[in-house]
């Protein structure tokens, strides 16, 4: 399964509460924090909601 590396690059100050909650739900703790998630529709939806605040990079899955 592919993975997504998501980095929080812009502050959520001045944006609606639901967007701030989405940032927290993605697992971010502070600005410039990077998290890795499985590429799933729910995660893609959260990323789309805060796409103006984050940077996304696809990570190729490892084949053993």
Biopython code that builds the backbone (N, CA, C, O; Angstrom):
import numpy as np
from Bio.PDB.StructureBuilder import StructureBuilder

atoms = [
    (1, "UNK", "N", (0.846, -1.180, 0.000)),
    (1, "UNK", "CA", (0.000, 0.000, 0.000)),
    (1, "UNK", "C", (0.893, 1.246, 0.000)),
    (1, "UNK", "O", (1.895, 1.315, 0.713)),
    (2, "UNK", "N", (0.515, 2.192, -0.791)),
    (2, "UNK", "CA", (1.275, 3.444, -0.874)),
    (2, "UNK", "C", (1.093, 4.250, 0.407)),
    (2, "UNK", "O", (0.106, 4.101, 1.126)),
    (3, "UNK", "N", (2.060, 5.094, 0.664)),
    (3, "UNK", "CA", (2.007, 5.946, 1.851)),
    (3, "UNK", "C", (2.134, 7.398, 1.420)),
    (3, "UNK", "O", (2.643, 7.703, 0.342)),
    (4, "UNK", "N", (1.665, 8.274, 2.276)),
    (4, "UNK", "CA", (1.741, 9.709, 2.035)),
    (4, "UNK", "C", (2.543, 10.364, 3.151)),
    (4, "UNK", "O", (2.271, 10.139, 4.330)),
    (5, "UNK", "N", (3.524, 11.170, 2.781)),
    (5, "UNK", "CA", (4.273, 11.966, 3.752)),
    (5, "UNK", "C", (3.668, 13.369, 3.705)),
    (5, "UNK", "O", (3.690, 14.029, 2.666)),
    (6, "UNK", "N", (3.134, 13.810, 4.830)),
    (6, "UNK", "CA", (2.434, 15.089, 4.895)),
    (6, "UNK", "C", (3.176, 15.996, 5.870)),
    (6, "UNK", "O", (3.478, 15.596, 6.995)),
    (7, "UNK", "N", (3.468, 17.223, 5.429)),
    (7, "UNK", "CA", (4.176, 18.187, 6.257)),
    (7, "UNK", "C", (3.307, 19.423, 6.445)),
    (7, "UNK", "O", (2.759, 19.953, 5.479)),
    (8, "UNK", "N", (3.180, 19.880, 7.683)),
    (8, "UNK", "CA", (2.410, 21.078, 8.002)),
    (8, "UNK", "C", (3.308, 22.279, 7.777)),
    (8, "UNK", "O", (4.294, 22.450, 8.493)),
    (9, "UNK", "N", (2.985, 23.130, 6.782)),
    (9, "UNK", "CA", (3.876, 24.220, 6.387)),
    (9, "UNK", "C", (3.323, 25.620, 6.635)),
    (9, "UNK", "O", (4.076, 26.592, 6.586)),
    (10, "UNK", "N", (2.017, 25.743, 6.903)),
    (10, "UNK", "CA", (1.439, 27.066, 7.117)),
    (10, "UNK", "C", (0.535, 27.033, 8.346)),
    (10, "UNK", "O", (-0.221, 26.082, 8.544)),
    (11, "UNK", "N", (0.617, 28.073, 9.167)),
    (11, "UNK", "CA", (-0.147, 28.141, 10.404)),
    (11, "UNK", "C", (-1.654, 28.118, 10.138)),
    (11, "UNK", "O", (-2.129, 28.624, 9.122)),
    (12, "UNK", "N", (-2.388, 27.523, 11.072)),
    (12, "UNK", "CA", (-3.848, 27.453, 10.967)),
    (12, "UNK", "C", (-4.528, 28.625, 11.666)),
    (12, "UNK", "O", (-5.756, 28.668, 11.739)),
    (13, "UNK", "N", (-3.751, 29.576, 12.178)),
    (13, "UNK", "CA", (-4.323, 30.753, 12.834)),
    (13, "UNK", "C", (-5.136, 31.546, 11.796)),
    (13, "UNK", "O", (-4.652, 31.830, 10.700)),
    (14, "UNK", "N", (-6.351, 31.889, 12.152)),
    (14, "UNK", "CA", (-7.206, 32.661, 11.262)),
    (14, "UNK", "C", (-8.078, 31.799, 10.361)),
    (14, "UNK", "O", (-8.852, 32.327, 9.563)),
    (15, "UNK", "N", (-7.963, 30.483, 10.478)),
    (15, "UNK", "CA", (-8.785, 29.572, 9.695)),
    (15, "UNK", "C", (-9.862, 28.967, 10.597)),
    (15, "UNK", "O", (-9.706, 28.961, 11.818)),
    (16, "UNK", "N", (-10.943, 28.462, 10.021)),
    (16, "UNK", "CA", (-12.052, 27.921, 10.821)),
    (16, "UNK", "C", (-11.627, 26.779, 11.747)),
    (16, "UNK", "O", (-10.618, 26.112, 11.517)),
    (17, "UNK", "N", (-12.424, 26.572, 12.798)),
    (17, "UNK", "CA", (-12.138, 25.535, 13.789)),
    (17, "UNK", "C", (-12.093, 24.139, 13.173)),
    (17, "UNK", "O", (-11.302, 23.298, 13.600)),
    (18, "UNK", "N", (-12.935, 23.889, 12.177)),
    (18, "UNK", "CA", (-12.936, 22.552, 11.587)),
    (18, "UNK", "C", (-11.618, 22.253, 10.873)),
    (18, "UNK", "O", (-11.184, 21.102, 10.836)),
    (19, "UNK", "N", (-10.985, 23.269, 10.309)),
    (19, "UNK", "CA", (-9.692, 23.061, 9.673)),
    (19, "UNK", "C", (-8.602, 22.840, 10.715)),
    (19, "UNK", "O", (-7.700, 22.029, 10.506)),
    (20, "UNK", "N", (-8.676, 23.546, 11.820)),
    (20, "UNK", "CA", (-7.729, 23.332, 12.912)),
    (20, "UNK", "C", (-7.886, 21.918, 13.464)),
    (20, "UNK", "O", (-6.897, 21.254, 13.774)),
    (21, "UNK", "N", (-9.124, 21.462, 13.585)),
    (21, "UNK", "CA", (-9.385, 20.111, 14.082)),
    (21, "UNK", "C", (-8.860, 19.061, 13.106)),
    (21, "UNK", "O", (-8.379, 18.010, 13.531)),
    (22, "UNK", "N", (-8.945, 19.331, 11.818)),
    (22, "UNK", "CA", (-8.430, 18.405, 10.808)),
    (22, "UNK", "C", (-6.914, 18.297, 10.900)),
    (22, "UNK", "O", (-6.360, 17.207, 10.760)),
    (23, "UNK", "N", (-6.245, 19.414, 11.133)),
    (23, "UNK", "CA", (-4.787, 19.405, 11.319)),
    (23, "UNK", "C", (-4.428, 18.502, 12.497)),
    (23, "UNK", "O", (-3.503, 17.695, 12.402)),
    (24, "UNK", "N", (-5.157, 18.638, 13.610)),
    (24, "UNK", "CA", (-4.895, 17.801, 14.791)),
    (24, "UNK", "C", (-5.207, 16.335, 14.500)),
    (24, "UNK", "O", (-4.479, 15.443, 14.936)),
    (25, "UNK", "N", (-6.297, 16.085, 13.758)),
    (25, "UNK", "CA", (-6.692, 14.713, 13.446)),
    (25, "UNK", "C", (-5.662, 14.011, 12.557)),
    (25, "UNK", "O", (-5.516, 12.790, 12.612)),
    (26, "UNK", "N", (-4.961, 14.782, 11.750)),
    (26, "UNK", "CA", (-3.903, 14.204, 10.918)),
    (26, "UNK", "C", (-2.667, 13.854, 11.747)),
    (26, "UNK", "O", (-1.769, 13.164, 11.263)),
    (27, "UNK", "N", (-2.618, 14.323, 12.984)),
    (27, "UNK", "CA", (-1.525, 13.957, 13.877)),
    (27, "UNK", "C", (-0.447, 15.002, 14.037)),
    (27, "UNK", "O", (0.607, 14.725, 14.611)),
    (28, "UNK", "N", (-0.692, 16.202, 13.539)),
    (28, "UNK", "CA", (0.311, 17.260, 13.665)),
    (28, "UNK", "C", (0.308, 17.836, 15.072)),
    (28, "UNK", "O", (-0.747, 18.006, 15.684)),
    (29, "UNK", "N", (1.503, 18.134, 15.579)),
    (29, "UNK", "CA", (1.655, 18.736, 16.901)),
    (29, "UNK", "C", (2.121, 20.176, 16.802)),
    (29, "UNK", "O", (1.685, 21.020, 17.584)),
    (30, "UNK", "N", (2.993, 20.467, 15.862)),
    (30, "UNK", "CA", (3.487, 21.833, 15.701)),
    (30, "UNK", "C", (3.859, 22.070, 14.244)),
    (30, "UNK", "O", (3.987, 21.127, 13.464)),
    (31, "UNK", "N", (4.029, 23.314, 13.892)),
    (31, "UNK", "CA", (4.374, 23.712, 12.537)),
    (31, "UNK", "C", (5.678, 23.034, 12.101)),
    (31, "UNK", "O", (6.584, 22.850, 12.913)),
    (32, "UNK", "N", (5.769, 22.669, 10.846)),
    (32, "UNK", "CA", (6.906, 21.965, 10.244)),
    (32, "UNK", "C", (6.997, 20.494, 10.661)),
    (32, "UNK", "O", (7.985, 19.829, 10.348)),
    (33, "UNK", "N", (5.986, 19.979, 11.358)),
    (33, "UNK", "CA", (5.946, 18.575, 11.747)),
    (33, "UNK", "C", (5.564, 17.736, 10.524)),
    (33, "UNK", "O", (4.741, 18.159, 9.712)),
    (34, "UNK", "N", (6.158, 16.557, 10.395)),
    (34, "UNK", "CA", (5.874, 15.657, 9.283)),
    (34, "UNK", "C", (5.301, 14.358, 9.823)),
    (34, "UNK", "O", (5.801, 13.811, 10.806)),
    (35, "UNK", "N", (4.247, 13.864, 9.178)),
    (35, "UNK", "CA", (3.642, 12.586, 9.553)),
    (35, "UNK", "C", (3.500, 11.728, 8.304)),
    (35, "UNK", "O", (3.475, 12.242, 7.185)),
    (36, "UNK", "N", (3.407, 10.414, 8.504)),
    (36, "UNK", "CA", (3.229, 9.477, 7.396)),
    (36, "UNK", "C", (1.922, 8.737, 7.624)),
    (36, "UNK", "O", (1.672, 8.218, 8.712)),
    (37, "UNK", "N", (1.084, 8.692, 6.580)),
    (37, "UNK", "CA", (-0.210, 8.004, 6.636)),
    (37, "UNK", "C", (-0.332, 7.055, 5.468)),
    (37, "UNK", "O", (0.287, 7.255, 4.422)),
    (38, "UNK", "N", (-1.145, 6.006, 5.652)),
    (38, "UNK", "CA", (-1.493, 5.145, 4.527)),
    (38, "UNK", "C", (-2.366, 5.936, 3.567)),
    (38, "UNK", "O", (-3.141, 6.798, 3.981)),
    (39, "UNK", "N", (-2.234, 5.637, 2.285)),
    (39, "UNK", "CA", (-3.015, 6.340, 1.261)),
    (39, "UNK", "C", (-4.420, 5.749, 1.223)),
    (39, "UNK", "O", (-4.670, 4.754, 0.543)),
    (40, "UNK", "N", (-5.335, 6.375, 1.965)),
    (40, "UNK", "CA", (-6.718, 5.929, 2.045)),
    (40, "UNK", "C", (-7.637, 7.094, 1.712)),
    (40, "UNK", "O", (-7.249, 8.251, 1.875)),
    (41, "UNK", "N", (-8.849, 6.808, 1.249)),
    (41, "UNK", "CA", (-9.772, 7.890, 0.898)),
    (41, "UNK", "C", (-10.055, 8.863, 2.043)),
    (41, "UNK", "O", (-10.170, 10.066, 1.808)),
    (42, "UNK", "N", (-10.169, 8.370, 3.266)),
    (42, "UNK", "CA", (-10.450, 9.254, 4.404)),
    (42, "UNK", "C", (-9.303, 10.229, 4.631)),
    (42, "UNK", "O", (-9.525, 11.411, 4.894)),
    (43, "UNK", "N", (-8.087, 9.734, 4.530)),
    (43, "UNK", "CA", (-6.916, 10.590, 4.718)),
    (43, "UNK", "C", (-6.805, 11.585, 3.570)),
    (43, "UNK", "O", (-6.485, 12.753, 3.787)),
    (44, "UNK", "N", (-7.069, 11.125, 2.345)),
    (44, "UNK", "CA", (-7.045, 12.033, 1.188)),
    (44, "UNK", "C", (-8.060, 13.160, 1.367)),
    (44, "UNK", "O", (-7.784, 14.305, 1.011)),
    (45, "UNK", "N", (-9.229, 12.842, 1.913)),
    (45, "UNK", "CA", (-10.251, 13.864, 2.145)),
    (45, "UNK", "C", (-9.804, 14.897, 3.161)),
    (45, "UNK", "O", (-10.032, 16.093, 2.981)),
    (46, "UNK", "N", (-9.161, 14.433, 4.240)),
    (46, "UNK", "CA", (-8.661, 15.375, 5.249)),
    (46, "UNK", "C", (-7.580, 16.268, 4.662)),
    (46, "UNK", "O", (-7.539, 17.468, 4.933)),
    (47, "UNK", "N", (-6.701, 15.674, 3.851)),
    (47, "UNK", "CA", (-5.631, 16.450, 3.221)),
    (47, "UNK", "C", (-6.224, 17.486, 2.264)),
    (47, "UNK", "O", (-5.750, 18.620, 2.209)),
    (48, "UNK", "N", (-7.247, 17.106, 1.519)),
    (48, "UNK", "CA", (-7.882, 18.041, 0.579)),
    (48, "UNK", "C", (-8.484, 19.226, 1.328)),
    (48, "UNK", "O", (-8.450, 20.355, 0.838)),
    (49, "UNK", "N", (-9.035, 18.971, 2.509)),
    (49, "UNK", "CA", (-9.664, 20.040, 3.287)),
    (49, "UNK", "C", (-8.647, 21.092, 3.738)),
    (49, "UNK", "O", (-8.976, 22.275, 3.826)),
    (50, "UNK", "N", (-7.413, 20.663, 4.022)),
    (50, "UNK", "CA", (-6.387, 21.594, 4.500)),
    (50, "UNK", "C", (-5.207, 21.670, 3.535)),
    (50, "UNK", "O", (-4.072, 21.901, 3.954)),
    (51, "UNK", "N", (-5.470, 21.479, 2.265)),
    (51, "UNK", "CA", (-4.395, 21.439, 1.259)),
    (51, "UNK", "C", (-3.601, 22.744, 1.190)),
    (51, "UNK", "O", (-2.439, 22.740, 0.783)),
    (52, "UNK", "N", (-4.212, 23.846, 1.579)),
    (52, "UNK", "CA", (-3.533, 25.145, 1.570)),
    (52, "UNK", "C", (-2.589, 25.308, 2.768)),
    (52, "UNK", "O", (-1.851, 26.290, 2.843)),
    (53, "UNK", "N", (-2.609, 24.357, 3.698)),
    (53, "UNK", "CA", (-1.770, 24.428, 4.893)),
    (53, "UNK", "C", (-0.674, 23.358, 4.930)),
    (53, "UNK", "O", (0.240, 23.436, 5.751)),
    (54, "UNK", "N", (-0.762, 22.373, 4.054)),
    (54, "UNK", "CA", (0.161, 21.240, 4.104)),
    (54, "UNK", "C", (0.837, 20.983, 2.763)),
    (54, "UNK", "O", (0.402, 21.469, 1.719)),
    (55, "UNK", "N", (1.916, 20.203, 2.823)),
    (55, "UNK", "CA", (2.637, 19.735, 1.642)),
    (55, "UNK", "C", (2.544, 18.215, 1.647)),
    (55, "UNK", "O", (2.727, 17.591, 2.692)),
    (56, "UNK", "N", (2.263, 17.613, 0.501)),
    (56, "UNK", "CA", (2.072, 16.163, 0.432)),
    (56, "UNK", "C", (3.050, 15.555, -0.561)),
    (56, "UNK", "O", (3.298, 16.100, -1.637)),
    (57, "UNK", "N", (3.597, 14.410, -0.170)),
    (57, "UNK", "CA", (4.534, 13.681, -1.029)),
    (57, "UNK", "C", (4.170, 12.204, -0.947)),
    (57, "UNK", "O", (3.988, 11.664, 0.144)),
    (58, "UNK", "N", (4.063, 11.551, -2.105)),
    (58, "UNK", "CA", (3.793, 10.109, -2.127)),
    (58, "UNK", "C", (5.086, 9.354, -1.927)),
    (58, "UNK", "O", (6.125, 9.700, -2.490)),
    (59, "UNK", "N", (5.002, 8.304, -1.106)),
    (59, "UNK", "CA", (6.158, 7.444, -0.875)),
    (59, "UNK", "C", (5.863, 6.118, -1.550)),
    (59, "UNK", "O", (4.810, 5.522, -1.324)),
    (60, "UNK", "N", (6.790, 5.651, -2.379)),
    (60, "UNK", "CA", (6.599, 4.361, -3.050)),
    (60, "UNK", "C", (6.622, 3.262, -2.006)),
    (60, "UNK", "O", (7.426, 3.293, -1.075)),
    (61, "UNK", "N", (5.720, 2.277, -2.170)),
    (61, "UNK", "CA", (5.678, 1.179, -1.222)),
    (61, "UNK", "C", (6.894, 0.266, -1.405)),
    (61, "UNK", "O", (7.416, 0.103, -2.508)),
    (62, "UNK", "N", (7.317, -0.314, -0.302)),
    (62, "UNK", "CA", (8.473, -1.205, -0.339)),
    (62, "UNK", "C", (8.035, -2.590, -0.766)),
    (62, "UNK", "O", (7.033, -3.099, -0.265)),
    (63, "UNK", "N", (8.767, -3.215, -1.686)),
    (63, "UNK", "CA", (8.460, -4.591, -2.080)),
    (63, "UNK", "C", (9.559, -5.508, -1.557)),
    (63, "UNK", "O", (10.746, -5.321, -1.828)),
    (64, "UNK", "N", (9.121, -6.493, -0.807)),
    (64, "UNK", "CA", (10.078, -7.438, -0.228)),
    (64, "UNK", "C", (10.119, -8.721, -1.006)),
    (64, "UNK", "O", (10.872, -9.630, -0.658)),
]
sb = StructureBuilder()
sb.init_structure("model")
sb.init_model(0)
sb.init_chain("A")
sb.init_seg("    ")
for serial, (resi, resn, name, xyz) in enumerate(atoms, 1):
    if name == "N":
        sb.init_residue(resn, " ", resi, " ")
    sb.init_atom(name, np.array(xyz, "f"), 0.0, 1.0, " ", f" {name:<3s}", serial, name[0])
structure = sb.get_structure()
